[in-house]
Amino acid sequence: MFRILFLFTIAGTLIGSSSHGAESAPERIPVILDTDIGDDIDDTWALAFLLKSPEIDLKLVVGDNYKALYRARIIAKFLQAAGQTDLPVGIGLKPEDKAGGGQSKWVETYDLASYPGKVHPDGVQAIIDTIMSSPTPVTLLAIGPVPNLAEALRRQPDIAKRARFVGMHGAVRKGYDGNPKPAAEYNVKQDAKSCQAVFTAPWDMTITPLDTCGLVRLRDAKYAKVRDSNDPIAKALIENYRIWCGNDPKRADSGSSILFDTVAAYLCFSNQLLKMEQLSIRVTDDGMTVIDPQGKPMNVATSWSDMAAFEDLLAQRLANP
């Protein structure tokens, strides 16, 4: 019964969206974001996109792939800049890991204790509790390596019965930069064992591999619309992008980097600009995602039907108040 209700809810959401995903769904979709924000800048773009998408009811944001306090500080400061401190933040595994990354300068003076909202010291347990207490199915959006989620499944396997998984993972027929040879994509290769646990759990799964997410950039007028916006979320995003660009400041004036994770964020509420295939995917020990009849059946965004329309949607939502 639960599964029937779950599939009906998701199907209704996708059917109810316009071709550009611009119309609000009848009910907002509860989403948990699990992210390695603070490494590649695309996670920050994805968080901003989620915050500007009326279809999404963001319930929790948790940093994954260690560097736990660094990631939590970025999340908290970004939500504070966005005026959305009602959203809880979760600290991921290994909070003793003091490492930083390309956005360290943005949070070098930020005190996580100053965040007005809730900060969960055990982000994995917060994921479990949010899923298990939700009256409706939760979409678990993963845009990085997934040690948090493997641990959550170990602690409470039943989360897979109450959540839908959407991820930016893998390379099915193409690799980085449209290379015709698939590669071991970072989010999978970084912790293949954890990814194997996630990719064999009994939840409904949708992924965008490099085949589709590895092609998206904002350039020219589309990028300028976001870069020059006075919207607080867009301003915080571009501040982070400029810091992340480091010794190449001109890069932040000319266009975005590849925005892998924004495609996974889009798949939380629509797939109408993408071509989807039902494929059985297996994660190998060396981090490849291969089509295998013995693998996990999942929905895979293998190509675009209208990537330009997605870029328009992304730019419009990020730039406008």
N, C-alpha and C positions, 0 to 999 in steps of 0.2 A: 504493500500500500504506500509506504513512504517513497519507494522508488518511482511508482507511478506519479505521485504528486510532484516529486522532484523533477522528473523529465517533463511533465506538463508545464511546470513553472518556468524552466529554462527555455523550452520550445516557445512558450508564449512570449517570453522576453525577446527572443530573437525575431519572431515573426512580427511582434509589435513595433520593432524598430523600423525607422525609415531606411532607405538605401544608404543614407549617410550616417545612420545611427543618431540622428539629431533629435528625434522625438523621444520624450520621456516614456519609459515603460510604465504600465499600469501600476506596478509596485517597484520600488527601488531594490536593487539586488544587494544583499549583504555580502561584503567582501572583506577578507583578511589579506593584507599585503605582507609577504615574506620577501625581504629584499637585502641584497648585498650593497646597499647604497653607500657611496663614498669611495668605491673603486672606479668603475666606468661611470660617466656622468649620466648615462641613459636611464639609470634608476631614478634619478632626480626628476628627469623629464616625465617619466611614467607616473611618479607620485603626483606631480603637478597636474597631469592629465586626468588622473582619477579624481582629484579634488575639484576639477572643473567639469566633471561629467555628471549631469543630473540623474542619470540612470543608476548611479552607484551610491550605496550606503556604506561608506568605509567604517568598519567596526574596530579595527586594530591594525597597527603597523609595527612589524618586528624586524630587527636587523638579523641577518643570517650570515654564515660563512665567517664566524668569529669577529675579531675587532669590535666586540659587542658594544662597549661604551662609546667608542668613536661613532659607530653607526647610529646608536640611540640619540646621541647629541645632535647629529645632523637632522634626523627625523623630527625631534622635538623642536629644534630651532626653526625648521622649515614650517611645521604646523603652526608655530607661534607667529611667524611672519605672515602666514596665510589667514590668521585670525580663526583658526580651527582647533583651539586647545581643548575642545570637548572630546577629541579623539585620543584614545589611550595609546601609549608607546610601550613596546616590549623589548627588554634586553635579552639578546640571544645567548647562545652557549658560549662558554669561556669568557665571562666578563673580566677575568684577570688579564686577558690579552690587551695590552696597552697600545698596540700598533695603530697607526693612522693611515692616511692616504691622501689622494689628490685634493680633497676638500678640507683638509685639516685646518687651513688658515681661516676658513669661514667660521669654525667653531672653537678656535683656540682660546677664547675667553668666555665661552658659553658654559654655564653651570647647569647640568641636567636637573639638579634639585630646584632650579628656578622655574621649571616648566609648570604652568598652572594646572595642567591636566594630570591624569593618572599615568604613572610609570610603573610597569610591572617588572620587578627584578628577575622573575622567571618567565621569559617570553614564551618558552615552549609550553609551559602550563597555561599561560594566557590563551594561546592558540587552542589548546584542548578545551578549556573551559568555555571559550567563546563559541566554538562549534557545538559542543554538547548541550549548551544552554539555549541555543538559538531555536525559536519556534518554527523557523523555516530553514531550508537548506542554505548553507554558506558556500560561497565561491572562494576557494583558497588560491590566491594568485601568487605564484612563485616566480621571481625574476632574477634568481641567482642560484648558486649551489645550495643544496637542501639538507645540510646536517640537522637543522632544527626540526624539519618535517620527518626525517627518519626517526629521530628521537621521540617526536610526538606520536608516531605510529607505534613505536615500541612501548611507550607508556600506556597508550589507549588506542588499540587497533580500531575501535568502533568509530573513530572520527571519519574513517573512509566510507562509512555508511551514511554519514550526515553532511557530507561536503562534496563539492565538485572541484576538481583540480584544473587550473589553467596555468600553463607555464611557458616561459621562453627557454626552450631547451632543444638541443640537438641539431643535426644536419642530416636530412634524409636523402636528397638527391643532389644538393649543391652545398658547397662550403662557403667560406668567407669570401666576400666581394663577388659573389656570383660564380665562384670557381666551380666547374662541372664535376669536380671530385669532392665528395663529402669529407668533412674534417671532424676531429674530436672537438666538439664545441665546448667552450670554457665551462659553462654552468654544469655540464655533465662530467667532463674530464676532471675538474677540480676535486670532486668527491664522487667517483663513480659508484662506490658501494652504497652511499646514501641515496643516490639517484635510482639505483636498482630497487631499493626498498620502496621508494615512492612510485616507480613505474610498474610495480607488481601489486600494489595495493588495490582493493576492489572498489575504487571510486571511478566515477565518470571522468574521463580525461580529455582535455583539449590542449594542444601545443602549437606554438609557432616556432618552427626551426629556422635556421639560417636561410633556408630557401625563400622565406618571405620577410622575416624581420631584419635580415642582414642587408636589406636594400634601401631602407628608409632614411632619408635625410631631409632637412628643411633648408632650402636655398633661396636666394634672391628675395622676391617680394614676400614669399611665405615666411622666410626666416626673419626678415626685417620687421614684419608685423609683430612678432613675439619680442624681438630684441628691443624695439622701441616702445613697447607697451608700458603704460603706467600702472597696470594692474599689479597688486602686491605679490601675487603668486608668480607672475611672469618676471617681475623684478628680482625676486629671490632666486628664481631659476637662473636668470642670466648672470647674477652675481656669482653664483656657484660655478657656472660654466666658465666665466672669465678666470676665476681662481684655478679651476681644473686645467684650463689651457696653459697656465704657467708661463713658460718662456716663449710662447707663441701667441701674443695678445691679438694679432690680426686675425687669427682663426676665429675668435669669438665675434668678430665683426662681419665675417663673410658668410657663415653658415654653420649649421649644427654638425656634430659628429653623427655616426650611425646610431639611430634611435631604436635599437633592438626591442627594448622592453615596452615601448609604447604600444606595440602591436599586441602583446599579451594583455595589456590593460584594455585595449579595444575589444578583444575577444571575451572579456567578462560580460559585455552587454550586447555585442553584435558580431556577426561574421559575414555580413552581406557584401563587403568589399573584397572578400577573399574567396578563393576556391578551396573547398575543404574535401579531404578524402578520409575515408575510414581505413586506417592501416594498423597492422599489428607490429608494434615496435619493441625491440629488445635492446637493453643497454649492455654493452660489452664491458669487460673488466678494464679495457683501455679507453673507455669513454666514448665509444662510437654508438650511434643510435641507428640500428639496422632494421630493415623490414624483414620480419621473420614470422611465419605462420604460427610459431609457438610463442610469439611475443604478446604484449598487452594490446588489445584493440583500443584504439583511441581516435579522436578527431584531429586531423593534422592539416594545418594551413600550408598547402604545398605551393600555391602560386596566388598572384593577385588578379582580381577582376578589374580593380580600379584603384591603383596605388595613389594616383594624383588626387583622387577624391578623399582618400584617407589623410594625405598631407594637408589638404585644405581644411578638413575637419579639425585636425590636430592644431594647426596654426590659429584657426578661428577661436577655438575654445580656450587656448592658452592666452591669447592676446586680449580677449574681451572680458570686461568685468562681469 
